[in-house]
């Protein structure tokens, strides 16, 4: 039987295209792919046919699903999308929880450094680690970004010159706030141990860090209509945030636009400048060649050293310094924002294989090796295991906000990623559930 690859998605804006790139590579190799929202898949791990699960992170929440997947006879594999912009060992270590480490059949590291750190961190993990790179990085390279050129041009034509403000305040402005305190999520992910005073202190410090960062970003946003009256401020809330906060506070301001649920790469490509507060999007902007600046009130804080973005973007502590830098950039095209070449060496050292476009292919090749390869049969039909039934999940509002897709949009994005991957065979889509699909090669 042809192996089935299960690819779950939580954050559409961040993960849709890179995970579809993996799907395209798998389809090209003859695999069947079940692709879509993670909540339905997690509830039906025991009902779906045995296959390979590709998880997106290796924290303790994902680990509970890994335990179920192993128990149900699936092969467990994972990337770690939370460590893309890590700049130190502790940051890489923070991604992988002990339960996940025990249940991984394959872990796809984004670099040799990443592989070495997690291998040293957890006993027995080294045998399961493969260095593949990360499809997200490939899509930011010249090889991948070409697929976004038309979308970026359309944004630029519609909006004109703009500063892109990417927010990153998932603890203090959480999308989950309507249902539970964000600290409960921190506990479940292993980010916070309420019985450990050091862990509690670190978590409280992180909340303070976010609050001060948020105040700094809002100070720049409030300055924009008068400081740069001919430039639009575009706010893109993080998918884990409550977007209504930004819409209610800034949606009515002159030359201010709040955009949600959109792919971030074309918006970053089309921007004149990206403003962030120690966010991975600063790294992504640097890889895309978009000028950027980080507003970082507490550069001495531990979180600052975690993220590579402040090492590849200019960084200022005060919002007024960011405003001055933006004025220089738009007025005279001088100042710190105009000097991205200063950071090129750091980018090259962290991502020496940038531009290869090979990560998704390497991931699929490792999966094929683990399963014995696809046998080329195309008479496989989607079905539930004998004696089992499908569990329909009533999706909560925050789940829908994070990931929803219909067959038309999925086909469009799969075609774009398939073009990059060199997929040259006809593909069928079969809807399984809300935002969940069986994707498979045509028999002809």
Protein Blocks (a to p, Z undefined) as FASTA:
>chain_A
ZZddddddfblmlmmmmmmmmmmmmmmnopacdeddfklmmmmmmmpccdddddfbfcfk
lmmmmmmmmmnopacddddfklmmgcbfklmmmmpcfklmmmpfbdcdfbfklmmmmmmm
pghklmmpccebjfklmmmmmklmmmmmmmmmmmmmmnopadddddddfklmcfklmmoc
fklmmmmnopacfklmklmmmmmmmmmmmmmmmmmmmmmmmmmmmmmmmbccdddddfkb
cfklmmmmmmmpghiacdehiafklmmmmpmbdcdehiaklmmmmmnopacddddfblmb
mklmmpmklmmcccdfbfklmmmmmmmmmmnogajklmmmlmmmmmmmmmmmgoklpmmm
mmmmmmmmmnopaehiakbccdddehiacddddddfklmmmogcdfklmmmmmmmmmmmn
opabdcddddfbghiacddddfZZ
